[in-house]
Amino acid sequence: MEKIPGESLSIDRKQRARLPSLDISHRMVTERVCDFDDICIPMTPEEAMFEASRCVHCPDPAPCVEACPTHNDIPSAMWLIEQGEFLEAAKLYRQTSSLPEICGRVCPQEQLCQGSCSHIKSTHRF
Ligand code: SF4
């Protein structure tokens, strides 16, 4: 699968930069102590598409890709997710990571891709 070149994407980066992030919902503790399911309530496809649409597609090399130990092509995956192409995005991640589902759970993304995201740095309040 080819990289989706952010430089040639016709997108309104200023408008994207103004989009708010969605709050992540967590399951109740009383529920969580009874199983080993995810703590976070998974996003709906529409929520994931919205979140992906906040990516401003930084010029190559994007800070998120540089910060990722496996150099996942995160901007291209965000573009595919934004279009609702979830399986294509998963295939893209599999090109650089043999266990993307596990990485998605154990990676300290707040310090890696997410922590280096130029959009989040400019909008997120820690
Ligand atoms: S750093 Fe953030 S805004 Fe830039 S390409 Fe990566 S995910 Fe998108």
Backbone and ligand atoms as CSV (ligand in chain L), in Angstrom:
chain,resi,resn,atom,element,x,y,z
A,1,MET,N,N,0.841,-1.188,0.000
A,1,MET,CA,C,0.000,0.000,0.000
A,1,MET,C,C,0.881,1.245,0.000
A,2,GLU,N,N,0.514,2.186,-0.838
A,2,GLU,CA,C,1.334,3.391,-0.952
A,2,GLU,C,C,1.017,4.406,0.127
A,3,LYS,N,N,2.038,5.162,0.473
A,3,LYS,CA,C,1.866,6.248,1.428
A,3,LYS,C,C,0.941,7.301,0.820
A,4,ILE,N,N,0.060,7.860,1.628
A,4,ILE,CA,C,-0.820,8.922,1.143
A,4,ILE,C,C,-0.109,10.247,1.402
A,5,PRO,N,N,0.306,10.922,0.345
A,5,PRO,CA,C,1.114,12.135,0.552
A,5,PRO,C,C,0.315,13.308,1.086
A,6,GLY,N,N,0.598,13.677,2.321
A,6,GLY,CA,C,-0.120,14.774,2.949
A,6,GLY,C,C,0.060,16.091,2.221
A,7,GLU,N,N,1.237,16.245,1.591
A,7,GLU,CA,C,1.523,17.517,0.913
A,7,GLU,C,C,0.540,17.788,-0.222
A,8,SER,N,N,0.054,16.720,-0.870
A,8,SER,CA,C,-0.825,16.921,-2.020
A,8,SER,C,C,-2.307,16.775,-1.664
A,9,LEU,N,N,-2.589,16.511,-0.383
A,9,LEU,CA,C,-3.996,16.413,0.014
A,9,LEU,C,C,-4.618,17.807,0.007
A,10,SER,N,N,-5.796,17.896,-0.573
A,10,SER,CA,C,-6.488,19.174,-0.595
A,10,SER,C,C,-7.407,19.246,0.623
A,11,ILE,N,N,-6.860,19.726,1.716
A,11,ILE,CA,C,-7.630,19.797,2.966
A,11,ILE,C,C,-7.452,21.181,3.581
A,12,ASP,N,N,-8.424,21.568,4.386
A,12,ASP,CA,C,-8.365,22.849,5.078
A,12,ASP,C,C,-7.731,22.608,6.461
A,13,ARG,N,N,-6.431,22.806,6.544
A,13,ARG,CA,C,-5.714,22.497,7.790
A,13,ARG,C,C,-6.133,23.408,8.939
A,14,LYS,N,N,-6.426,24.636,8.652
A,14,LYS,CA,C,-6.843,25.554,9.728
A,14,LYS,C,C,-8.172,25.117,10.317
A,15,GLN,N,N,-9.083,24.690,9.445
A,15,GLN,CA,C,-10.395,24.231,9.929
A,15,GLN,C,C,-10.216,22.961,10.756
A,16,ARG,N,N,-9.352,22.059,10.298
A,16,ARG,CA,C,-9.099,20.819,11.041
A,16,ARG,C,C,-8.497,21.126,12.413
A,17,ALA,N,N,-7.609,22.087,12.443
A,17,ALA,CA,C,-6.939,22.421,13.699
A,17,ALA,C,C,-7.913,22.964,14.733
A,18,ARG,N,N,-9.053,23.456,14.282
A,18,ARG,CA,C,-10.052,24.004,15.219
A,18,ARG,C,C,-11.024,22.942,15.733
A,19,LEU,N,N,-10.991,21.740,15.143
A,19,LEU,CA,C,-11.936,20.697,15.574
A,19,LEU,C,C,-11.604,20.241,16.989
A,20,PRO,N,N,-12.606,20.136,17.845
A,20,PRO,CA,C,-12.354,19.678,19.222
A,20,PRO,C,C,-12.144,18.164,19.254
A,21,SER,N,N,-11.410,17.698,20.248
A,21,SER,CA,C,-11.262,16.249,20.391
A,21,SER,C,C,-12.455,15.705,21.169
A,22,LEU,N,N,-12.796,14.465,20.900
A,22,LEU,CA,C,-13.895,13.827,21.622
A,22,LEU,C,C,-13.377,13.311,22.952
A,23,ASP,N,N,-14.224,13.366,23.958
A,23,ASP,CA,C,-13.849,12.786,25.253
A,23,ASP,C,C,-13.897,11.262,25.156
A,24,ILE,N,N,-12.929,10.632,25.787
A,24,ILE,CA,C,-12.926,9.174,25.826
A,24,ILE,C,C,-13.729,8.745,27.044
A,25,SER,N,N,-14.703,7.882,26.823
A,25,SER,CA,C,-15.533,7.399,27.933
A,25,SER,C,C,-14.928,6.129,28.513
A,26,HIS,N,N,-15.038,6.017,29.841
A,26,HIS,CA,C,-14.523,4.833,30.540
A,26,HIS,C,C,-15.663,4.067,31.188
A,27,ARG,N,N,-15.497,2.757,31.253
A,27,ARG,CA,C,-16.490,1.918,31.928
A,27,ARG,C,C,-16.409,2.157,33.434
A,28,MET,N,N,-17.516,1.910,34.111
A,28,MET,CA,C,-17.563,2.068,35.563
A,28,MET,C,C,-16.606,1.077,36.225
A,29,VAL,N,N,-15.937,1.517,37.290
A,29,VAL,CA,C,-15.000,0.649,38.012
A,29,VAL,C,C,-15.697,-0.617,38.504
A,30,THR,N,N,-16.922,-0.471,38.997
A,30,THR,CA,C,-17.650,-1.634,39.510
A,30,THR,C,C,-17.858,-2.686,38.418
A,31,GLU,N,N,-17.900,-2.239,37.201
A,31,GLU,CA,C,-18.056,-3.152,36.063
A,31,GLU,C,C,-16.698,-3.740,35.699
A,32,ARG,N,N,-15.681,-2.877,35.711
A,32,ARG,CA,C,-14.340,-3.286,35.263
A,32,ARG,C,C,-13.695,-4.346,36.142
A,33,VAL,N,N,-13.997,-4.331,37.448
A,33,VAL,CA,C,-13.366,-5.304,38.346
A,33,VAL,C,C,-13.883,-6.721,38.109
A,34,CYS,N,N,-14.916,-6.846,37.308
A,34,CYS,CA,C,-15.517,-8.166,37.073
A,34,CYS,C,C,-15.024,-8.838,35.796
A,35,ASP,N,N,-14.204,-8.144,35.003
A,35,ASP,CA,C,-13.758,-8.759,33.749
A,35,ASP,C,C,-12.419,-8.167,33.315
A,36,PHE,N,N,-11.928,-8.629,32.200
A,36,PHE,CA,C,-10.665,-8.129,31.662
A,36,PHE,C,C,-10.888,-7.356,30.360
A,37,ASP,N,N,-12.081,-6.867,30.166
A,37,ASP,CA,C,-12.377,-6.103,28.953
A,37,ASP,C,C,-11.722,-4.720,29.017
A,38,ASP,N,N,-11.759,-4.041,27.885
A,38,ASP,CA,C,-11.155,-2.708,27.823
A,38,ASP,C,C,-11.742,-1.752,28.858
A,39,ILE,N,N,-10.898,-0.867,29.340
A,39,ILE,CA,C,-11.353,0.171,30.273
A,39,ILE,C,C,-12.149,1.224,29.506
A,40,CYS,N,N,-11.642,1.582,28.339
A,40,CYS,CA,C,-12.299,2.606,27.528
A,40,CYS,C,C,-13.472,2.001,26.760
A,41,ILE,N,N,-14.494,2.783,26.595
A,41,ILE,CA,C,-15.619,2.374,25.753
A,41,ILE,C,C,-15.212,2.669,24.313
A,42,PRO,N,N,-15.196,1.649,23.465
A,42,PRO,CA,C,-14.725,1.854,22.086
A,42,PRO,C,C,-15.519,2.942,21.370
A,43,MET,N,N,-14.819,3.658,20.504
A,43,MET,CA,C,-15.493,4.669,19.691
A,43,MET,C,C,-16.401,3.985,18.681
A,44,THR,N,N,-17.442,4.679,18.292
A,44,THR,CA,C,-18.249,4.197,17.172
A,44,THR,C,C,-17.442,4.472,15.901
A,45,PRO,N,N,-17.780,3.835,14.785
A,45,PRO,CA,C,-17.081,4.145,13.527
A,45,PRO,C,C,-17.136,5.640,13.207
A,46,GLU,N,N,-18.274,6.246,13.451
A,46,GLU,CA,C,-18.417,7.683,13.140
A,46,GLU,C,C,-17.496,8.527,14.028
A,47,GLU,N,N,-17.375,8.136,15.302
A,47,GLU,CA,C,-16.479,8.884,16.201
A,47,GLU,C,C,-15.021,8.727,15.766
A,48,ALA,N,N,-14.653,7.509,15.375
A,48,ALA,CA,C,-13.281,7.281,14.918
A,48,ALA,C,C,-12.996,8.093,13.657
A,49,MET,N,N,-13.976,8.150,12.763
A,49,MET,CA,C,-13.800,8.925,11.522
A,49,MET,C,C,-13.642,10.408,11.843
A,50,PHE,N,N,-14.416,10.885,12.808
A,50,PHE,CA,C,-14.303,12.290,13.194
A,50,PHE,C,C,-12.927,12.572,13.805
A,51,GLU,N,N,-12.514,11.709,14.727
A,51,GLU,CA,C,-11.203,11.914,15.362
A,51,GLU,C,C,-10.085,11.904,14.320
A,52,ALA,N,N,-10.170,10.972,13.373
A,52,ALA,CA,C,-9.145,10.897,12.329
A,52,ALA,C,C,-9.150,12.158,11.461
A,53,SER,N,N,-10.310,12.770,11.334
A,53,SER,CA,C,-10.407,13.968,10.481
A,53,SER,C,C,-9.743,15.181,11.122
A,54,ARG,N,N,-9.276,15.043,12.371
A,54,ARG,CA,C,-8.583,16.147,13.025
A,54,ARG,C,C,-7.110,16.197,12.626
A,55,CYS,N,N,-6.603,15.120,11.999
A,55,CYS,CA,C,-5.195,15.093,11.582
A,55,CYS,C,C,-4.971,16.148,10.498
A,56,VAL,N,N,-3.965,16.971,10.690
A,56,VAL,CA,C,-3.690,18.040,9.715
A,56,VAL,C,C,-2.676,17.595,8.655
A,57,HIS,N,N,-2.250,16.353,8.713
A,57,HIS,CA,C,-1.324,15.774,7.728
A,57,HIS,C,C,-0.061,16.624,7.584
A,58,CYS,N,N,0.726,16.532,8.626
A,58,CYS,CA,C,1.992,17.270,8.668
A,58,CYS,C,C,2.898,16.850,7.512
A,59,PRO,N,N,3.774,17.737,7.100
A,59,PRO,CA,C,4.723,17.376,6.040
A,59,PRO,C,C,5.603,16.209,6.468
A,60,ASP,N,N,6.027,15.435,5.503
A,60,ASP,CA,C,6.894,14.284,5.738
A,60,ASP,C,C,8.304,14.757,6.121
A,61,PRO,N,N,8.911,14.260,7.178
A,61,PRO,CA,C,8.407,13.246,8.092
A,61,PRO,C,C,7.545,13.857,9.183
A,62,ALA,N,N,6.353,13.280,9.355
A,62,ALA,CA,C,5.431,13.773,10.385
A,62,ALA,C,C,5.994,13.437,11.769
A,63,PRO,N,N,5.808,14.318,12.738
A,63,PRO,CA,C,6.333,14.076,14.092
A,63,PRO,C,C,5.838,12.767,14.705
A,64,CYS,N,N,4.577,12.394,14.419
A,64,CYS,CA,C,4.037,11.158,14.995
A,64,CYS,C,C,4.772,9.931,14.449
A,65,VAL,N,N,5.092,9.951,13.167
A,65,VAL,CA,C,5.801,8.820,12.550
A,65,VAL,C,C,7.226,8.736,13.099
A,66,GLU,N,N,7.840,9.889,13.252
A,66,GLU,CA,C,9.205,9.923,13.798
A,66,GLU,C,C,9.241,9.368,15.227
A,67,ALA,N,N,8.197,9.649,15.993
A,67,ALA,CA,C,8.170,9.224,17.397
A,67,ALA,C,C,7.784,7.762,17.563
A,68,CYS,N,N,7.180,7.174,16.540
A,68,CYS,CA,C,6.728,5.780,16.640
A,68,CYS,C,C,7.932,4.842,16.481
A,69,PRO,N,N,8.162,3.939,17.442
A,69,PRO,CA,C,9.317,3.030,17.340
A,69,PRO,C,C,9.294,2.174,16.072
A,70,THR,N,N,8.103,1.864,15.547
A,70,THR,CA,C,8.044,1.066,14.319
A,70,THR,C,C,7.805,1.945,13.087
A,71,HIS,N,N,7.726,3.243,13.297
A,71,HIS,CA,C,7.487,4.208,12.215
A,71,HIS,C,C,6.223,3.880,11.424
A,72,ASN,N,N,5.151,3.596,12.151
A,72,ASN,CA,C,3.851,3.404,11.491
A,72,ASN,C,C,3.492,4.660,10.700
A,73,ASP,N,N,2.890,4.439,9.548
A,73,ASP,CA,C,2.462,5.572,8.718
A,73,ASP,C,C,1.121,6.089,9.249
A,74,ILE,N,N,1.189,6.795,10.335
A,74,ILE,CA,C,-0.014,7.250,11.040
A,74,ILE,C,C,-0.857,8.228,10.208
A,75,PRO,N,N,-0.269,9.215,9.551
A,75,PRO,CA,C,-1.125,10.121,8.770
A,75,PRO,C,C,-1.900,9.408,7.663
A,76,SER,N,N,-1.267,8.463,6.989
A,76,SER,CA,C,-1.993,7.727,5.930
A,76,SER,C,C,-3.107,6.893,6.538
A,77,ALA,N,N,-2.828,6.282,7.702
A,77,ALA,CA,C,-3.867,5.492,8.372
A,77,ALA,C,C,-5.012,6.402,8.814
A,78,MET,N,N,-4.675,7.601,9.302
A,78,MET,CA,C,-5.732,8.537,9.711
A,78,MET,C,C,-6.607,8.899,8.515
A,79,TRP,N,N,-5.975,9.073,7.376
A,79,TRP,CA,C,-6.744,9.420,6.165
A,79,TRP,C,C,-7.690,8.280,5.799
A,80,LEU,N,N,-7.195,7.045,5.863
A,80,LEU,CA,C,-8.038,5.888,5.532
A,80,LEU,C,C,-9.179,5.748,6.530
A,81,ILE,N,N,-8.886,5.953,7.814
A,81,ILE,CA,C,-9.938,5.858,8.835
A,81,ILE,C,C,-10.977,6.951,8.608
A,82,GLU,N,N,-10.506,8.129,8.286
A,82,GLU,CA,C,-11.434,9.239,8.017
A,82,GLU,C,C,-12.401,8.881,6.882
A,83,GLN,N,N,-11.922,8.118,5.909
A,83,GLN,CA,C,-12.774,7.714,4.779
A,83,GLN,C,C,-13.620,6.487,5.124
A,84,GLY,N,N,-13.454,5.941,6.325
A,84,GLY,CA,C,-14.191,4.744,6.714
A,84,GLY,C,C,-13.530,3.464,6.233
A,85,GLU,N,N,-12.292,3.568,5.773
A,85,GLU,CA,C,-11.556,2.399,5.260
A,85,GLU,C,C,-10.766,1.766,6.408
A,86,PHE,N,N,-11.477,1.188,7.352
A,86,PHE,CA,C,-10.838,0.675,8.567
A,86,PHE,C,C,-9.912,-0.504,8.295
A,87,LEU,N,N,-10.332,-1.411,7.444
A,87,LEU,CA,C,-9.486,-2.583,7.164
A,87,LEU,C,C,-8.236,-2.178,6.392
A,88,GLU,N,N,-8.368,-1.208,5.512
A,88,GLU,CA,C,-7.191,-0.719,4.776
A,88,GLU,C,C,-6.211,-0.065,5.747
A,89,ALA,N,N,-6.723,0.661,6.720
A,89,ALA,CA,C,-5.855,1.273,7.734
A,89,ALA,C,C,-5.149,0.189,8.545
A,90,ALA,N,N,-5.881,-0.861,8.893
A,90,ALA,CA,C,-5.273,-1.967,9.642
A,90,ALA,C,C,-4.179,-2.631,8.818
A,91,LYS,N,N,-4.432,-2.813,7.524
A,91,LYS,CA,C,-3.409,-3.412,6.644
A,91,LYS,C,C,-2.164,-2.537,6.609
A,92,LEU,N,N,-2.361,-1.248,6.595
A,92,LEU,CA,C,-1.225,-0.324,6.567
A,92,LEU,C,C,-0.386,-0.457,7.831
A,93,TYR,N,N,-1.045,-0.513,8.970
A,93,TYR,CA,C,-0.307,-0.684,10.229
A,93,TYR,C,C,0.443,-2.010,10.250
A,94,ARG,N,N,-0.145,-3.032,9.646
A,94,ARG,CA,C,0.513,-4.343,9.629
A,94,ARG,C,C,1.784,-4.346,8.785
A,95,GLN,N,N,1.939,-3.379,7.930
A,95,GLN,CA,C,3.167,-3.315,7.124
A,95,GLN,C,C,4.392,-3.023,7.982
A,96,THR,N,N,4.197,-2.306,9.074
A,96,THR,CA,C,5.339,-1.926,9.914
A,96,THR,C,C,5.291,-2.538,11.305
A,97,SER,N,N,4.181,-3.141,11.653
A,97,SER,CA,C,4.044,-3.745,12.976
A,97,SER,C,C,3.340,-5.086,12.828
A,98,SER,N,N,3.944,-6.128,13.388
A,98,SER,CA,C,3.306,-7.445,13.271
A,98,SER,C,C,2.213,-7.640,14.318
A,99,LEU,N,N,2.165,-6.794,15.327
A,99,LEU,CA,C,1.157,-6.921,16.378
A,99,LEU,C,C,0.481,-5.572,16.676
A,100,PRO,N,N,-0.136,-4.958,15.669
A,100,PRO,CA,C,-0.695,-3.623,15.911
A,100,PRO,C,C,-1.783,-3.598,16.984
A,101,GLU,N,N,-2.540,-4.703,17.113
A,101,GLU,CA,C,-3.607,-4.700,18.130
A,101,GLU,C,C,-2.998,-4.633,19.534
A,102,ILE,N,N,-1.882,-5.333,19.723
A,102,ILE,CA,C,-1.221,-5.327,21.027
A,102,ILE,C,C,-0.560,-3.967,21.261
A,103,CYS,N,N,0.107,-3.462,20.228
A,103,CYS,CA,C,0.765,-2.148,20.374
A,103,CYS,C,C,-0.264,-1.083,20.751
A,104,GLY,N,N,-1.449,-1.178,20.172
A,104,GLY,CA,C,-2.482,-0.191,20.467
A,104,GLY,C,C,-2.876,-0.186,21.932
A,105,ARG,N,N,-2.620,-1.314,22.613
A,105,ARG,CA,C,-2.974,-1.388,24.030
A,105,ARG,C,C,-1.789,-1.091,24.943
A,106,VAL,N,N,-0.610,-1.515,24.571
A,106,VAL,CA,C,0.513,-1.386,25.511
A,106,VAL,C,C,1.442,-0.198,25.228
A,107,CYS,N,N,1.367,0.380,24.045
A,107,CYS,CA,C,2.264,1.515,23.750
A,107,CYS,C,C,1.927,2.719,24.637
A,108,PRO,N,N,2.933,3.397,25.142
A,108,PRO,CA,C,2.671,4.653,25.864
A,108,PRO,C,C,2.487,5.784,24.844
A,109,GLN,N,N,1.365,5.734,24.122
A,109,GLN,CA,C,1.172,6.676,23.010
A,109,GLN,C,C,1.175,8.130,23.440
A,110,GLU,N,N,0.838,8.372,24.726
A,110,GLU,CA,C,0.850,9.768,25.206
A,110,GLU,C,C,2.263,10.340,25.130
A,111,GLN,N,N,3.247,9.443,25.178
A,111,GLN,CA,C,4.639,9.912,25.110
A,111,GLN,C,C,5.248,9.686,23.734
A,112,LEU,N,N,4.599,8.912,22.892
A,112,LEU,CA,C,5.172,8.619,21.563
A,112,LEU,C,C,4.396,9.389,20.491
A,113,CYS,N,N,3.612,8.698,19.686
A,113,CYS,CA,C,2.941,9.373,18.559
A,113,CYS,C,C,2.027,10.510,19.026
A,114,GLN,N,N,1.160,10.183,19.975
A,114,GLN,CA,C,0.201,11.196,20.440
A,114,GLN,C,C,0.922,12.352,21.124
A,115,GLY,N,N,1.951,12.001,21.891
A,115,GLY,CA,C,2.699,13.036,22.605
A,115,GLY,C,C,3.455,13.974,21.691
A,116,SER,N,N,3.772,13.510,20.499
A,116,SER,CA,C,4.544,14.356,19.585
A,116,SER,C,C,3.669,15.007,18.514
A,117,CYS,N,N,2.386,14.688,18.524
A,117,CYS,CA,C,1.481,15.217,17.492
A,117,CYS,C,C,1.444,16.740,17.564
A,118,SER,N,N,1.740,17.367,16.460
A,118,SER,CA,C,1.793,18.831,16.447
A,118,SER,C,C,0.414,19.422,16.692
A,119,HIS,N,N,-0.640,18.748,16.274
A,119,HIS,CA,C,-1.997,19.250,16.486
A,119,HIS,C,C,-2.348,19.205,17.977
A,120,ILE,N,N,-2.084,18.082,18.604
A,120,ILE,CA,C,-2.428,17.943,20.024
A,120,ILE,C,C,-1.596,18.909,20.869
A,121,LYS,N,N,-0.329,19.065,20.503
A,121,LYS,CA,C,0.518,19.990,21.268
A,121,LYS,C,C,-0.059,21.399,21.250
A,122,SER,N,N,-0.694,21.747,20.126
A,122,SER,CA,C,-1.199,23.098,20.023
A,122,SER,C,C,-2.590,23.259,20.624
A,123,THR,N,N,-3.318,22.127,20.861
A,123,THR,CA,C,-4.688,22.259,21.355
A,123,THR,C,C,-4.931,21.595,22.697
A,124,HIS,N,N,-4.142,20.580,23.044
A,124,HIS,CA,C,-4.433,19.800,24.237
A,124,HIS,C,C,-3.882,20.472,25.489
A,125,ARG,N,N,-4.694,20.445,26.531
A,125,ARG,CA,C,-4.253,21.005,27.808
A,125,ARG,C,C,-4.043,19.869,28.779
A,126,PHE,N,N,-2.814,19.638,29.185
A,126,PHE,CA,C,-2.521,18.553,30.119
A,126,PHE,C,C,-2.715,19.011,31.547
L,1,SF4,S1,S,1.644,14.747,14.034
L,1,SF4,FE1,FE,-0.583,14.677,14.438
L,1,SF4,S2,S,-1.454,16.131,12.941
L,1,SF4,FE2,FE,0.641,15.657,12.248
L,1,SF4,S3,S,0.398,13.953,10.794
L,1,SF4,FE3,FE,0.781,13.039,12.819
L,1,SF4,S4,S,-1.291,12.647,13.672
L,1,SF4,FE4,FE,-1.525,14.085,11.956
